[in-house]
């Protein structure tokens, strides 16, 4: 059957494809990407308190992945609502925080049992905050945002979709002799081409990428920030996805994803190293203010860029006057900036916030 943009692609070939995936160029790129991922995994272990990374980098990934779907938020909004009731947050902020929650839930699930179609359903359901099941109705297509004409029409029919998802699941667990990074990249194309859910497919697929790397033992923590690379190369990303469909251009797609893994891992290592350096200088300021190393206070200031007096009281087991005195001292030392939010004072670790949100070259 000849592929047509307007016709459900029920003839989508299963995995592995009939063409060679690990070409010479792909193997070379795989070696480079694996080295960068290994460096990222090691860098994450240099931070004494891994919660610093787990709280921040997945939130930035959630922001970027949501932005790909035109759900736009600011880092300022996200970090403010990340540690409190988000009832008053905007719908975009709520949906982005749901993405982070889905990533964490998927991470816990991946540690307990193998990735599966059920994992994908659970992740998508958490993103959308409702039960998401495999599409069972016709008419779904991906259209040009301007002309609204179909660019791609995914497979249709619940049985067809479930059969293709079953093949996808078998592929990610099969012993094909393929490098896990190649498996991840091929599986990502296939999942997006199947487009199994009514909504949330892109975000679900990007979470599955991270979970596949963790399941393969290439990352210990869910701290890969790949969506920023996709945003910076969004046109190319969608063009190459389509070219796999229309031309079976697997090598170009695999090289694109492998390069994304490499540059993203290297950029994240630089960010982690900068966080570690900032922690050491902040520790000096804390020592001057509190007359001790006070690891608990350091944790409060870096587990989130924003903190309240109540956070210090609870974490450090001190009185309100002591917590207030410490935070005021750090404001005077220009380590923190304080602002009034309603009846509360909010203390911002501005250097940490700026470091987290600083643009990295991942293009």
N, C-alpha and C positions, 0 to 999 in steps of 0.2 A: 504493500500500500504506500503510495506517495504521500509524504507529509504535507499537510495544509494547515495554515494558521487558524482557519475557521472551523476545522474538524477536530473533534476529540482525538487525542493521540493515543488511542487504545493499542496501537502497535509499538508503543515505546519499548525498545529492546531491554531485556533484563541485564543484570550484572552477573559476572564481568562482561564487558563488551567484547565483540569479536576482534577488535583491533588491539595491538600491543599498547599497554599503558606505560610500562617502565622502559621508555626509550632512553637512549644515552643521555639526552638533555634532561629528561625527568629524573633519572638516577642522580645526576650531578646536583640538580637543584634539591633533591631529597636529602642528600648528605649535608648540604649547607643549612637547610631548614632544621634538620635534626640537631645539628651542632648548636644552632641558636636557641632551640627549645631546651636543650640540655643546660645551656648557660642560664636561661630564664629559671629553670627549675632549681638550679643551685643558688641563684640570686635570691629566690624566695626564702631559702633556708638561712640566709644571712641575717634576716630581720628577726630579732629576738621574740617579737610578739607578732605572729602571722595574722592576727585579727586586723592589724593595720592594713594589710593588703586585701584580705577577704572582704572587709567593709567598703573599701574605696574602689578598687579596680573593677570588680563586677558591677558596681553602680555606674561607672563610666562606660563600661561595655553595654549595659542596659540602655543608657542614654543614646549611645551611638547606634545600636541595633534598632532602637525605636525610631530614631531619626531617619533611617533608611526607609521606613514605612511612613514618613512624613508625620510622625508623632514627635513634636519638637518641644523640648524643655530646656531649662538652664540648669547647670550644675549647682548653682546657688539654691534653687528651689528643691532639687533632689536631696542635697545633703541636709537641708533644714528639715525636711519631712521624713528623712530616712530613719530618724531615731524617735519619732513621736507619732501620735495619731494623725493619719493623713486625711481625715474626713473633710477638712477644709481645703485640701489641695485641689488643683485643677484636674480635669479628667486626664490630661496628657501626663501629668506627674504620677497620678495613681496608676495608669497603665504601665508606665516605665518602671515603677517600683514593683509592680506585679511581675514584670520580666525578671527583675533581680530575684524575687522570691521563687520564680519558676526555675531559674538557674541553680539556686541553692537546693531546691527540692530535688532537681535532677541529679545534682552532685551527690547528695545523700543516697539517692536511689542507685546511682552507678556504683557506689561503694558496696552496696548490699546485694545487687543482682545484676546479671548481664543486661546490656541495653537491648531494647526490643521495641516493637510497635506500641506496646503498652506504655513504655517510657515516653514516646512521642505524644501519645494521647494525653497522658498526665501533664506533660510540660505545656502543651497547647491549652489544655483546660485551665491551668493555673494562670497562664498569660491572659486568657480571655475571661477568666472568672465565671465560667459556666462550662457545663459538660460539652466537650467537643468530640464529635464522632466522625467517622469517615463519611465523606460526602455521598449522598444517595439520591441526588437530583441532578438533572442536566442543566446546561446553560452557563456553567462557570467558564470564564476565559480571562486571560490577561490582556489588557488593551493598552493602546497608545494613549498616554494621558491627555494628549491634545485632540487627536482625531477620534478617540474612543474605539477605533477599529481593532480587531483581534490581532495580537502579535503571536499569541500562543494559546492553544486550547488544550488543557491537560486531559488525561484519560477520564472517561465518564463511566458510571455504573459501579455500584458498591462492590460487586464481586470482582470486577476487573481491578479496581483500586486496591482491594485487600490482597489480591494475588500479587500485585506488583510490590506492595509493602512487604509481603512475606518474602519475596525474592530479595528485597533491600535488606531485610533483617538477616537472611541467610548469608548474604554477601559480607556483611560487616563482621560475621563470626567465622566465615569459612577460612580454611587454610589454603589460600590461593598463592602463597609465596610472595604476596605483594607487601610492600612496606606499609605500615599503618597510616602514614601521612598520605600515601596514594589512595589507600582505601577510604580515608576520610574525605578527600577531595572528590573522588568518584561518587561516593555515597551522598555527598552534599548535592551534587548535580541531580542525582536520581531522585532524591527526596523532593527537591524543588520542582522537578519535572512531573512527578506523580501528583504533587499539590493536593495532598489528601484531605485537607480540611477546608471548611468554608472560609476561614480567615486565620491569620496567625502563622501561616506556613513558613514565611521567611524567618521570623524570629525563632520559631521552634527549630528550624534547620540550623540556625547559627548556634543555638544552645547545644544541639546534638553534636556539632563540631567539637566543642570543648569537652563534652562528655566522652566522645570517642577517644580523644587524646589522653584523658585521664584513665579510661578503661585500658588503654594500650600501655599504661605505665610511663608515658612521656611527660606528664605533668602531674604534680601532686595536688595542687590547688587550682581552682577555677579562675585563673588570673590572666588568661590570654585575651587581649584587647583587639581582636581581629576586625570587629565591625568598623573601627575608625579607618582602617585600610580600605574597606569596601566603600565607605562613604567617599573617601578621597578618589576612588576609582570606580564610582558607581556606574557610569556609562559603560566602561569596559567590562565590568562584572556582568551586567545584563546582556551585553553583546556576546560575550563568550559563552554564557549559559545557552543562549539561543543557537550559537554556532555548533555546539555539541549536538543539538537536536537536528539542525539542518544539514550539517556537513560532517558530523562525527569528528569534530575537531578537538579530540580529547587532549592532545599534547599541549595545545595552547591554554586550555582550561587548567590542566594540572600545573603547568608552569606558573600561571597567574596565582593560583592558591598557594603553591609552595613559596613563591616570592612573598606573598602576603604573610605567611607564617614566619618567614625569616625576618623581614623588616619589623613586623609587629613585636616579635620576641625581643629583638635587639633594642627597640624603642622602650619596651617595658623594663628591660634590664637597666637601661639608663635612668628610668624613673625610679626604680627601686633603689639604685645606688644613691640617687639624690635624696630620697626619703631617709635612707640610713644616715647620710651625712647631716641632714637637718636634725634628725633625732639626737645625734651626738652634741651638736651645738645647743640644742634646746635643753639637753640634760645639764649642761654647764649653767644655763640660766636658772633652771629649777634648783640646782644645788645652791646657788647664790641666794635664792629667795626662801627656800625651805630649810636650808642648812643640812640637807641630806640628799642622797641620790633620788629617792622617791620615785621608784619605778611605776607605782600605781598612778601617780599624777601624769607621768610621761605617757602612760597608756591612754588615759582620758583624753589627752591633747591630740593623740594621733589615731585613735580608733575612729574618730570623726573629726572633721575640721571645726565643728561647732560644739561647744559644751556649755552647760549651765552650772551654777553653784551647787545645785542638787546632785549633779553627776559626780562632782568631786567629793561631796559629803558621803555619798553612798560607796564610791569606789575606794576612797582613802580612809574611810571610817574616822572622820574628823568632824568637829563642830562647824556650824555655819560661820562663826567669826573667823575660824582658822582657814576654812576654804575660801572665804571672801578675801582674806588678807593675802593668801597665796596668789589668787587670780589677779588682784589689784597690783601686786608686785610684778607679775609677768606683763601686765599692761604697761606699767611704768618702765619696764625693761624693753618695751616695744616687741615683745614676743607675741603678745595677743592684742587684739583690738576688741573693745566691748561696744555693744549697741543695745538700745532698749527695744524689746519686742513685747508690746503690751505692758504688763507690770513686771516683766522679767528682764534680767540682763543676760545677753547672749555673748559669749566670749569666742572669738574667731581666731583660729591659728592661721593667719593670712598667708604666711610663707608656705605652709603645707597645702592650703587650698590652691594657691597660685601654682604650686608645683604639680598638683594633681591635674589641674585643668589646662596646664600649659600645652600648647599644640606641639606635637612631635612630628617629625618628618617621616611619614609612612607611605608616601606616594611612590 
